[in-house]
Amino acid sequence: METRTPGISPLRQRMIDDMRMRKLNPKTQTAYIRAVRNFTKYLGRSPDTATVEDLRNYQLHLVDAGTSPISVNAAITGLKFFFDITLERAALMARMQPLRVPQKLPVVLSREEVGRLIAACGNLKHQTALALAYGTGLRASEVSGLKVSDIDSERMILRVEQGKGRKDRNAMLSPLLLERLRFWWKVARAQGKMLDGGWLFPGLNPLESVSTRQLNRAIHAAAKAAGIDKRVSMHTLRHSFATHLLEQKVDIRVIQVLLGHKKLDTTAIYTHVATDILREVISPLEALRSP
């Protein structure tokens, strides 16, 4: 039975139903709807009347307006779903081509900077969440989605359910991190902030988990308090985790598994920022030194 939302067109409702059938992430659904809405505004008429040239001209419009390659590609992805799936007219997308996104090296903190950052976080919940993010390499959304029952202290792992790509995986759990988590659990339980079988990091409402936005606000405040000038986000801790493991000579394939990367190429970017490894390489210029 279809669920109809009042006030929206049958065409949009069909697209919503198509996305719901495929159980797309709510954020993905919102992005796809936005892509079609923006195209419709540009077109000035119903999107199901668009031609190949209309779509080609729209991409030119986005590029000429200075839209970033990432945003252009996001628009193409949303429109592709609409024309391929909802309208069943895939041929209309023939002239729209994704743009190559310039690859930038990730921002990585030194071990000393990570220590200062975590110590500068005055809120115990946020401090523990930041320590977990660095100690496991989990994404902010994965940290937010953890429940107390996901901690397996016997096997020393954290269970990550339905991470990116809707995949379950295990994350490493170090003794120090387990100690921090137990301390946080005791404090949160004593304050009535943590429910039985509830979120590991509850929000203001214990029935909801802390949001990724709250975690990013916390890390920005901690970076400022620690005097760290680098552009820091929760993902910076994930980058730092991977880079520091690589510098510790951990096999890159192991790091790939810990990060939940599908392709090794994605993990390999950390070889470009592992400064300890670079320092160990002897330049051929040194061989020219006089005996």
Secondary structure, DSSP 4 states (H G I P E B T S, - for coil): -PPPPTTS-HHHHHHHHHHHHTT--HHHHHHHHHHHHHHHHHHTS-GGG--HHHHHHHHHHHHHTT--HHHHHHHHHHHHHIIIIIS--GGGGTT--PPPPPP-PPP---HHHHHHHHHT--SHHHHHHHHHHHHH---HHHHHT-BGGGEETTTTEEEEEEETTTEEEEEE--HHHHHHHHHHHHHHHHTT-S-TT-BSSB-SSTTSBPPHHHHHHHHHHHHHHTT--S---HHHHHHHHHHHHHHTT--HHHHHHHHT-SSHHHHHGGGGT-HHHHHHSPPGGGGGS--
